[in-house]
Amino acid sequence: MSEHIVVNGRSYRTPSAPTIVVCIDGCEQEYINQAILAGKAPFLASLREAGVGTALTGDCVVPSFTNPNNLSIVTGRPPSVHGICGNFFFDEASGAEVLMNDPKYLRAPTILAEMARAGRRVAVVTAKDKLRALLGHGLRGICFSAEKAQEARIDTHGVEQIVERVGMPVPSVYSAELSEFVFAAGLELLRHERPDVIYLSTTDYVQHKHAPGTPEANDFYAMMDRYFAKYHEAGAVLAITADHGMNAKTDALGRPRVVYLQDRLDERFGEQTSRVILPITDPYVVHHGALGSYATIYVRDRDRVREISRFVASLDGVESVLDRAEASERFELPADRIGDLVVLGERLTALGSAADQHDLSGLTVPLRSHGGLSEQKVPLILNRKLRELDGARRLRNFDAFDLALNHVA
Amino acid sequence: MSEHIVVNGRSYRTPSAPTIVVCIDGCEQEYINQAILAGKAPFLASLREAGVGTALTGDCVVPSFTNPNNLSIVTGRPPSVHGICGNFFFDEASGAEVLMNDPKYLRAPTILAEMARAGRRVAVVTAKDKLRALLGHGLRGICFSAEKAQEARIDTHGVEQIVERVGMPVPSVYSAELSEFVFAAGLELLRHERPDVIYLSTTDYVQHKHAPGTPEANDFYAMMDRYFAKYHEAGAVLAITADHGMNAKTDALGRPRVVYLQDRLDERFGEQTSRVILPITDPYVVHHGALGSYATIYVRDRDRVREISRFVASLDGVESVLDRAEASERFELPADRIGDLVVLGERLTALGSAADQHDLSGLTVPLRSHGGLSEQKVPLILNRKLRELDGARRLRNFDAFDLALNHVA
C-alpha cells in the first residue's frame, strides 16, 4: 500500500519508482511535433504507440512566464496560492519595483519539500540560478543550477563535485548546453543517488531564438529525446510539461511588433499618471529585451482606471485588458501583487513600457516571446498510460505531479 | 491626373503602372519570416530597407477561409456585402447544403470587373478552378486557373495557348507547382499583355502540409520570392496579402485535436436537433479532411439555441460561440447564410461534424488548418512606400487594392 502526502490541499501518492517531472521552458507544442516529423525525436514519437504513453494538452498559468509556472508545477497550485506571479511586482508602499526571486515571497510549500519531509529523496536541477532558491525552498535534498553547478556543496546544495561527475564543462547561461547540463546531471543523479523524485527545469534560450522545425530547434529536442529515452530505460516514470509556449512577436519580415504602453499612456494622459510594469523583466533579458505579451499597469488616480482601461483596450495589438479583480479571479493571481490593470498582447504582438527602456541590440534574430494567452497551451506527456482521469477535467501544467504520482497505470 | 472608379462604395485610382495583387493562400506571416531567416527570400528581405517597401499586418475575414477572403480582396468589402461566407451554406427551405462556388451567390461587383469596364486591361490567374468563376464574374479580361489552364480559350478565358506560353506542364491540383504555374503565368502576361491590373491567387497545399521554416516551406517561398523580384524589376506595383493564416491543429505528438460537434450535440441533445455545417468543406479536402476551426450550427427548435450555445461553449477546444446576430455583426457576415450559431475553435483545435464523416486517411502529416480567429493575422506587403495612410486605421487584407492603387508613394 502506498503512502500519501497532502500539499496545498492536494493529495499525492509517494512514488514507487523514480519519478521525474521535466519542465521544458518555452515548449510550444509544435517544437515536439516538428522534431518528431523531422525524425529527430524517436523516443517521444514512440509514446504515440498504443499502450506506451500519454500525450495531453494543458493550460499553463497566465502570465505565461517562467517563475509563476515553475512554482505552480512544484506547488500544484496557481499563483493565488503560491504568490509568485512574475519576476517583479511594484510595491506601492515603497514606490519600488521588487524582484520576487527571494523565497520570502513564496506563500506555499512545495511538493518537493514535503516529499523530502516525508522521507523521500528529492533532487532538483534548474538551468538558471534565478529559480534555484524558489524551487529549493524548505527542501532537504539536492538542489542546484547548471549555471552555478561548480558552487554546489553538500551542506548548501545536497551534492558536490557535480561538474566533475557530469563530465561536461559548465555552459554559458546563454546556450542550449545549459539545458543539456540539466538533463545530464539528472541522468547522473538517477543512476547514482536514484532519488524518488527529480524535478528538472530548462531555459528557453533556444526557443526564444529558433522556431519549431528549424535545425537548431530540432537538434535541441533531439538532445532531450536521447535523455528521455535513457530515463525511460532506467525505469523512471517521466512527466514532461512546459512553463509556457512561445510565439513570434514580429511582422512578416521579422521586425518586432511592440506596443510601448508607457509611451502611449504618457502621451495620452500625461507622465506620472500610470506606471507600466513588465513582470518578464529579469537579469537575463538579452534574448527577449524584456518584451512579452503581458503587462500590468498601476494607476495613480484610481478614478481613472476605467478610462485608462478603455484606452489601452483600443490599442492595436492589445488582446484584452482586465482590472485587478477580474485578472486575479480569471487567472488565479495574488491581487496584491498585480497592478490595477492587467494587459494581454495579441499572439504576434509584445508589450513594452517606454521604447527607450528596452535594449533590443541583443536581438540578433526576430523576436520570439511569451506571456499572454496565446502561449497558454503546453504539453503534458508521460511515458505511461494513465488511469482514473476524468475526461472533462481542465488539465493544467501544474497537474504534472498529480498525473505522475496519482494516475500512472 | 489619374481617374477614379467607385466599387462597392470605395474609390480606387486607376493604375499608372501595372499593379499586381497576390493572395498567398494560407500565408501565416511566420512563413515569410522564416524563409527570410533561412536566406531563401532575398527580395522580400530587401523590402525592409529604408525607402524600399512596406510591411503591415492586417486582419482577414472570419471565417478565415479561402473563398470569403478572396472575394473580399477583389470586392474590397466583407462578406456581408459580397455574400460569400464559405464554400457551403445550408438552405433551410430546401433542407440541402448548397455549394457557393457559383457566381449567382455573389452580391457585389468586383474591382477587377469594374476596372475592365472602365477600359483597363485586367488578368486573373488562380491555382484551383473553384475560384475562377467567382473571381472572374462580370470580367471582360483574362481569367483562368492553373488547374485547368489547358482549357483556356480566348472567348471564355480571354487567353489561349497559355500552357505552351508558360512552358510548364499543368501541375497536379495537389502540388506546390500548381501555385508556381500561377506566378509563371502572371509573369508571362505581365511581359506580353502587360495588363493594368493582375490578381494572382495560389493554393495552400504546401502550408497545410509544412510548417514555417521547414525545407519544403522555405523552398516554396523561395520560388515566390524569385517571381516577386521579377515583377518588381518589370516595374510593377506589387501588393502581397493572404486569405488566412495557418496553424497546427494537433497535440505535441502530432495527432489531430478535433471536437466532433455533431457527435457531441447528438449525444447530448439527441439526433436531429441540430445540424453542423463546416463551410470549409469543398471538393478538395484531402489535405485537411474538411477540418478547420470554424463551424456553424443550425438548430431545429429555435428555443433551444441558447441552451445549445452554452453547451458548445463549454467544450474543451472551443474558443467562442456567437449567435447569428452577434456573428453577422462582429464578422460582417451575411446573416441569411450562416447558422443559428457560429463556433470558433481554439488555435490548436479543429472542429468536425461527426467523426465518421471525416476521412483522415489523406492526412499523411500532422493536421494544419485554419478557419478561426487564430488565423486572422495576414501580411500586407508592398514593394513601395505608402503615403496618406491613417496610422489608427484597422487594416484588412481586403484593403490590398486600396493600398496598391490609392496609397502608393
Interface residues (C-beta under 8 A of the other chain):
Chain A: C27 Q29 E30 I32 N33 Q34 I36 L37 A38 L44 A45 L47 R48 A55 L56 T57 A211 P212 G213 T214 A248 T250 D251 A252 L253 G254 R255 R257 D316 E346 R347 L348 V365 P366 S374 K377 P379 I381 A392 R394
Chain B: C27 Q29 E30 I32 N33 Q34 I36 L37 A38 L44 A45 L47 R48 A55 L56 T57 A211 P212 G213 T214 A248 T250 D251 A252 L253 G254 R255 R257 D316 E346 R347 L348 V365 P366 S374 K377 P379 I381 A392 R394
